[in-house]
Amino acid sequence: MSDFEAQLRAVSLRVTRPRLAVLSALRDHPHVDTETVIDLVRAEHPTVSHQTIYDVLRALTDTGLVRRIQPAGANARYESRVGDNHHHVVCRSCGAIADVDCAVGHTPCLTASDDHGFVIDQAEVVYWGTCPECAAARPRNDSPLPEGSK
């Protein structure tokens, strides 16, 4: 039995080809949007419908096998890394997303300044910036100003 089969059975989901394909796509391509998942699955299984993939993503998310993230201003993305309290860094230019591990030991991100009586078990932190590829592509503006300019 594969790891994916065991994961599906552990949450009382039937093992189906579309579910296995979606889990495989998300393992190999974290942080992809729904359309990309559809393209990845249909490349291997062209008869799987869009609706089936939407349904699989919903079932996998509802059972906690897949995490849905949606940084501000972006489409929802999916990842199979679950069960830890990791965060994300997002490029403002191209939208690339990478995982950022939460602090080990004492986790300051779970200590709210005012928890309003909530029992906090997870924090969602999104760091924003520019990825190395976009930063390298930006024109440098460290040349001296032309004479007479201020």
C-alpha positions as CSV (number, residue, x, y, z in Angstrom):
1,M,0.0,0.0,0.0
2,S,1.4,3.5,-0.9
3,D,1.7,6.3,1.5
4,F,-1.2,8.1,-0.3
5,E,-3.4,5.1,0.0
6,A,-2.7,4.9,3.7
7,Q,-3.4,8.6,4.1
8,L,-6.7,8.4,2.3
9,R,-7.8,5.3,4.3
10,A,-6.8,7.0,7.6
11,V,-9.3,9.8,7.0
12,S,-12.0,7.3,5.7
13,L,-11.7,8.3,2.1
14,R,-11.9,5.8,-0.7
15,V,-8.7,5.3,-2.7
16,T,-9.5,6.6,-6.2
17,R,-7.3,7.4,-9.1
18,P,-8.2,11.1,-9.1
19,R,-7.4,11.4,-5.3
20,L,-4.1,9.7,-5.8
21,A,-3.3,11.9,-8.8
22,V,-4.1,15.1,-6.9
23,L,-2.0,14.1,-3.9
24,S,0.9,13.2,-6.2
25,A,0.6,16.6,-8.1
26,L,0.7,18.5,-4.8
27,R,3.6,16.5,-3.4
28,D,5.6,17.4,-6.6
29,H,4.3,20.9,-7.1
30,P,3.5,22.7,-3.8
31,H,1.6,26.0,-3.7
32,V,-0.2,25.6,-7.0
33,D,-3.6,26.9,-7.8
34,T,-6.6,24.9,-8.9
35,E,-6.0,25.4,-12.6
36,T,-2.5,24.1,-12.3
37,V,-3.7,21.1,-10.3
38,I,-6.2,20.4,-13.1
39,D,-3.4,20.7,-15.8
40,L,-1.1,18.4,-13.8
41,V,-3.7,15.7,-13.2
42,R,-5.1,15.8,-16.7
43,A,-1.6,15.5,-18.2
44,E,-1.5,12.0,-16.7
45,H,-5.3,11.2,-16.7
46,P,-7.0,13.2,-19.5
47,T,-10.5,11.8,-18.7
48,V,-10.6,13.2,-15.2
49,S,-13.1,16.1,-15.2
50,H,-12.6,19.6,-13.8
51,Q,-15.5,19.0,-11.4
52,T,-13.9,15.8,-10.1
53,I,-10.7,17.6,-9.3
54,Y,-12.6,20.5,-7.6
55,D,-14.4,17.8,-5.5
56,V,-11.2,16.0,-4.7
57,L,-9.5,19.2,-3.5
58,R,-12.4,20.0,-1.3
59,A,-12.5,16.5,0.2
60,L,-8.7,16.5,0.8
61,T,-8.9,19.9,2.4
62,D,-11.9,19.1,4.5
63,T,-10.1,16.0,5.9
64,G,-6.8,17.8,6.5
65,L,-4.7,15.9,4.0
66,V,-4.2,19.1,2.0
67,R,-3.9,22.7,3.1
68,R,-5.5,25.6,1.2
69,I,-3.8,28.9,1.5
70,Q,-4.8,32.2,0.0
71,P,-2.4,35.1,0.3
72,A,-4.0,38.5,0.0
73,G,-4.8,39.3,-3.6
74,A,-3.9,35.9,-4.9
75,N,-5.8,32.8,-6.0
76,A,-6.2,30.0,-3.5
77,R,-3.2,27.6,-3.6
78,Y,-2.9,24.1,-2.3
79,E,-0.1,22.1,-0.6
80,S,0.3,18.7,0.9
81,R,2.5,19.8,3.7
82,V,0.2,19.7,6.7
83,G,0.4,18.9,10.4
84,D,2.9,21.5,11.3
85,N,2.6,25.2,11.8
86,H,4.7,26.5,9.0
87,H,4.3,29.8,7.3
88,H,4.9,31.2,3.8
89,V,6.9,33.9,2.0
90,V,5.3,35.4,-1.1
91,C,7.0,37.4,-3.9
92,R,5.2,40.6,-4.6
93,S,6.4,40.6,-8.2
94,C,5.8,37.1,-9.6
95,G,3.7,35.5,-6.8
96,A,6.1,32.7,-6.0
97,I,5.5,31.0,-2.6
98,A,7.9,29.2,-0.4
99,D,7.6,27.5,3.0
100,V,9.0,29.1,6.1
101,D,9.3,26.9,9.2
102,C,7.9,28.3,12.4
103,A,10.2,29.0,15.2
104,V,11.3,25.9,17.1
105,G,11.0,25.6,20.8
106,H,9.0,28.5,22.2
107,T,6.7,29.6,19.3
108,P,6.2,33.3,19.6
109,C,3.8,33.3,16.7
110,L,1.3,31.4,18.9
111,T,1.5,33.8,21.8
112,A,-0.9,36.6,20.9
113,S,-0.7,39.9,22.7
114,D,-4.4,39.5,23.4
115,D,-6.0,36.2,22.7
116,H,-9.5,37.4,23.6
117,G,-10.1,34.1,25.5
118,F,-9.4,32.0,22.4
119,V,-7.4,28.8,22.7
120,I,-4.9,29.4,19.9
121,D,-3.5,26.3,18.2
122,Q,-2.3,27.7,14.9
123,A,-1.0,31.0,13.5
124,E,-1.0,31.9,9.8
125,V,1.9,34.2,9.0
126,V,2.6,35.5,5.5
127,Y,5.9,37.2,4.8
128,W,6.0,39.4,1.7
129,G,9.0,40.4,-0.3
130,T,10.8,39.9,-3.6
131,C,12.1,36.5,-4.7
132,P,15.8,36.2,-5.8
133,E,14.8,35.8,-9.5
134,C,12.7,39.0,-9.5
135,A,15.3,40.9,-7.4
136,A,18.0,39.9,-9.9
137,A,15.8,41.0,-12.9
138,R,15.2,44.5,-11.5
139,P,17.4,47.2,-13.0
140,R,19.9,48.5,-10.5
141,N,19.6,52.1,-9.6
142,D,23.0,52.6,-7.9
143,S,24.6,54.5,-10.8
144,P,25.5,58.1,-10.0
145,L,23.1,60.8,-11.1
146,P,24.1,62.7,-14.3
147,E,25.8,66.0,-13.7
148,G,23.4,68.8,-12.8
149,S,20.8,66.3,-11.4
150,K,19.8,66.2,-7.7
